[in-house]
Amino acid sequence: MTTPWGELALTRFPEDPRDRLRAWDASDEYLLRHLAGQGVPLSGSVVVVGDRWGALVTALAAHRPTQITDSYLAQEATRANLARNSVEPGAVRLLTTQDPPPDRVDVLLVRVPKSLALLEDQLLRLAPAVHEGTVVVGTGMVKEIHTSTLQLFERILGPTRTSLAEKKARLIFCLPDPALERPANPWPYSYSLPDGVGPVSGRTVVNHAGVFCADRLDIGTRFFLRHLPDTRGARRVADLGCGNGVVGTAVALANPEAEVLFVDESFQAVASAEATYKANGVPGHAEFRVGDGLAGVASGSVDLVLNNPPFHSHQATTDATAWRMFTGARRVLRPGGELWVVGNRHLGYHVKLRRLFGDCRLVASDPKFVVLKAVRQGSGRAPG
């Protein structure tokens, strides 16, 4: 990546030589050119929100910025990219969206997230630290910036305008107004589940901002909940890509003897899963883990993995995440252990599961979704 301060070597995380997606895009480049070209003072407290893979804080490392991210993978990519570019340890402060934000912000740089709710939550959390002299610049691709995006900046921070587009990227300029009366933060948001979804019928769901389908039960999860396996006899169950934790909570309610592992790469998601679990007074034992899928979970230690894999990485459509989830599930399952997956019919997950597990059975289907089951066939190499 070419920046006004030199060339940077950047990769995504986890590193994969087959991954041809870059660790930055035109909106990162546009923002950095603006900062250098306009001589924006960077000697104060610089905060970068939503940096996708650490490109922005790596470029600005000499100014000792703070990064705030919801993504474990983005945070790990940042660590790797800082080391790759010989940035001294501690030059960049790494925070998650669940950490208290800095007390003062002199330059606020916002990489616009896909989730408007996450943007709302982060701007409301940071607003008390923003002052009249704070330089606020947002960035994103044109397709990521909408009228509602600009309205959020204006409603929470102050008057807002946009730049001309360059290479399909755009900047957002906001002038903070300390006298602005800001709304209360509506996050986290709670609601009651409908009937007809198994053990969690009528139960409470808690969603932090940015979690998929935060104000209602999405139709894929609803379908999955109606076709979950009988978990009696399962000692350890993993809710992989747990989101708000409703699937794992259903397992814990149905089988209080099971240890349920909730895992997601989103800090907001894992916080939601823990809040959902605790809000329902579920008996039994649970573990809540932010990480790269099932990395770090002992091989052969899980009886059942339940998974609703994403098929997007930010704006890119990719099956790389699903493939890592499936291979991770096969590794941690004991012989005879099962992976249950829900997904859109058109994604063809059955092909990948047959290649990896040697078998894949259709459990349930409707015009939009399928529930698939794959069984770990014993030790040794994966089929194919």
N, C-alpha and C positions, 0 to 999 in steps of 0.2 A: 504494500500500500504506500503510495506517495503522499506525503503530507508536507505542509510548509516548513516542518522542522526536520525533514529527512525521510528516508525509506524505512518501513517497518516490515518485519516478517511476521505474519499472522496466520493462525489456523483456528478452526473450530474445535470443539471438544465433544466427545472423544475423537482423537485424531484418527482419520481413516484415509489412506492413500487413494481409495476409490471415490471419496467425496469430492466432487468438483465445485461445490458451493463455496463462495468466498466468505471470509470472516468479516467483511465490511461491505458497504454498498455506497451508492452515489450520495445518499443523504449524510453519511458520516463524513465523506470528503467535502461536501458543500459546507457543513458546519465548521469544519476545521479551517477551510479557506476563509470563511467569514471572520472567524476569531482573529486570524493573522492579518487579514486585509484591513479590518476595521480597528486594529490595535486594541482589542478589548483587554482591559487590565486583568491579569490573572494572578495577581499577587495575594489576593485575599482568599477566602474560603470558596473553593470551586467544587460544586456537587454535580455529578453526572447521574441521571436517572435513566434506567432502561438500556444501558449500553449492551448491545446484543452479544458480542463476543470479546469485549474489552478493547476494541479498536480505539475508542475515544480516550479512555483513561491512559492507555499505553502511549498514545501520541502526546498527551498532556502531562505525562508523569513528572516532568521537571517542575510542575506547579503544584505537586502533591495533592491531587484531587481526591475526592471521596466518591466511590461508586455505590449506587443503590440498585439492587437487582432482585427480581423474584425468582431468578433461574439459577439453580445449582450448576447446571452445565455452563452457563455464561460466566459464573464466578470462577469455575475451574479453568475455563478457557482464558479468562483474564489472568489468573495466576501463571498459567503456562506462557502466555504471550508476554507478560512482563519479564519473566525469566529469560525467554528467548531473545528479547531485545535488551538484555543486560541492565534492566532497571533495578536499582538498589532495593532490597527488601524493606518494606514499610513505607515506601514512597507514595503508594496508593492505599488508601483506607477502603476496605471492602466491607460493605454493610448489606444486609438483606432488607426486604420490604417489611419484615417483622421487627427489625431493630429500631430503637429510637433514632430519629433523624438528627443531624447536626443542629446546634442551637442558633447558628448564624450562617446565612448563605449570601455570599457576595456575587457569585456567578452561578446561575442555575441552568444547566443544559439538559434538555429532556428529549430523549429518543422516544417518539410517540409509540406507545404499545398498541397491540391489536385490540386490547380490551379498553373500552372507554371507562368502565368502572374502575379498573386499576389506575388509570390516569387521574380520575377524580379523587380516589383515595390518596394517592401520592401527593397531588397538589394540595389537598386539604391538610395533610400531615406536615408538609413543608412550609405552608403559608406563614405560620408564626415566625419562622426563621428568616423570611424574606423581608427586606426593608426597601425604602424608597429608591435607594441607589443600586439595588440588585439588578444585574444584567440577566434577563431571562430570554433564552433562545431555545426554541424547540426545533426538531428536525424529523423528517420522515419522507418517504416516497409519496408522490402526489396521490396515489390510490389509498394511502393510509391516513391522509389528513382531510377531514370533512368539516362541514359547518358546525357540527356538534362538538368537534375537537376544539375549534376556536372559541366556541361559546363557553366551554369549560374553563379555558384559560381566563377568559374575560370575567366570568362569574366568580372565580375563586381568587385570581391575582390582580387583574386590572385590564385596561384597554389593550387590545390585541389586533395585530395585522399580520399578513403573510408576505413573503417575498415572491418574486417571479420564480418560475420553475427553471431548474437547470438539470439536464440529464434525468428528467422525470422525478426530481427531488425538489423539496420546498422547505423553506425555513419559516418559523413562527416567531414573531417578535412581540413581547409583552412588557408593558410598563407597569410595575407594581404600584398599587394604590393602597397604602396602609390604612386608609379610612374606610375601605370597602367592608361592608357587612357580609361576612361569609356565611354560607349555610352550614349546618351541623353535618358531621361526617356520618352518612347512613350505613357505613360498613363497620363490622360484619353484619350480614343480613340473615334473618332466620325465617323459616316458614315450616308449615306442617305438611307432611307427605299425604297423598291421597290414599284411599283404600285400594285393595287389590294388588299390592306390591309386596306381599309376603310379610315376613316378621317386622318390617319397618313401617307397615301401614299405620298412618296416623302419627308417626314419630316426628321428632324435630330434626331439621337439617340446618346447619350453620355454615354460611359461605362468607369467606373473606373476599374482597374485591379481586377480580381477575380470574377467579375459578370458573371453569366452563359452565354455562347455563346457570348463573348464580341465583336467579330469582324463581326458578321452577325446576322440576325434575325433567331432565332431557329424555327424549323418547327412546334413545338407545339404552340408557340405564334402566328405564321403566321396563323395557322388554327383557333385559338381562335379569332383573329382580324377579320376574315371573317364571324364570327358567333356571334358577340357581340349583346346583346339585345338592343332594342330601349330604350334609357335612358331618353327620354322626360318625365318630371314629377318627375324624381328622384331628391330629394333635396340633399341627401348625399350618395356618392358611395365610397366604400373601394376597393382599389387595394391591395389585401392581398398577401404578398410575392411578392412585386412589381418588384423586379429585377431592370432593367433599367427604369421602369416606362412607357413603351410604351403603355401598356393597359390602364392605368389611364389617360395618355395624350390623347389617342383616345377618351375616354369618355369626357374629358374636352373640346376637340375640337367640339365634336358632341353636347354637352349640356353645354354651358358656364354658365348656371344658377346653375349647380350642384356644390356642394363642394366635392372635391375629396381628400380622405385620402390615401396617399401612405405609406405603412408599410412593413417593412422587418426586420429580425434580423441581417442583414449584414449592417455594417456602409458604406461599399463601394457601396452596392446596393442603399441605400437611397440617398447617395450623387449623384449617377448616375441618379436616378429618378428626383431629383430636377434639375440637370443640363439639362436633356432631356426636362423637362417641360419648363424651362426658355429659352432654346435655340429655342423653337418654338413660343415664344411670346404668350402663351396661355392666353386667357382672363379668368376671373373667379377666384375662391378662391381654394387654395390647402393647405393641411397640410402634412408635411413629418415627419414620426415618426419611430425611431428605437426601436424595442421592441419585446416582446414575443407574436407574433400574434396580436390579438385584445384586449389583456389584457389592461385595463385602459380606453377602449372606453365604453361609457355609454350604458347600455342595451336598446334595442329598439330604437336606435338613427340613424340607417342606413337603407336605402331603398334597396340597392343593394350591394352585395359583389362579386367581381370577383377574381378567384383564380386558380393558376397553381401550385399545391403543389409539393414540392420535395419528393422523396421517398428514399433518402439516408441521413444518418447522418454520415458525413465523409465517411468511407469505409463500414459502416454497412447499409444494406437494411432494412428499417423499415417503417411502416405506422403510427408510433406514431405522427409524425409531422402533417401529413394530418388529423388525427383524432382530434388533438388539434385545427387545423385551422377550421375544420368543426363545432366543438362544439362552438368555439369562434364566428363563423359567426352566428350560430343559436341564440346565446345569444344577439348579438348586433342588429340583424335584427328586425325591427318592424313587427307586424302581417301583413302578406301579402307580406313582403319583400322577395327578392330572392337571392339565392346563385347560381352563375354560375361557373362551374368547368370544366377545360380542363385537360385531363390526358391520359396516355397510356391505350389502351383498356384492356390489361391484368391485370391492377391493381384492377379492380373490384370496383371502387369507388361507383358505384350505390348501392351496398349492404350496405355500411356504411351510405350513404345518406338516403336511405329508412328507415334504422333503426333509424336514428337520427331525420329526418324530417317527416317521415310517407309517403312521396312520393318522387319520383325522375323521371324526364322525360328526355328522350334522345332528345337533340336538333339537333345534327349533328354528323356524324361519317365518318371516312374514314378507310382504312385498318390498320392504326396505332393509331389514336386518336379518342376520343369521347368528345363531349361537353354536359354536364349534367346540368339540372336545378332543384333545390329544393326550395320549398316555405315554409316560416315560417307560421305555421298554427294557430297562436293565442297564448295566454298565457297558462301557465301550463307546466307540465313536458314534456320532450321529449318522443316521442313514443319509446317503447321497453325498 
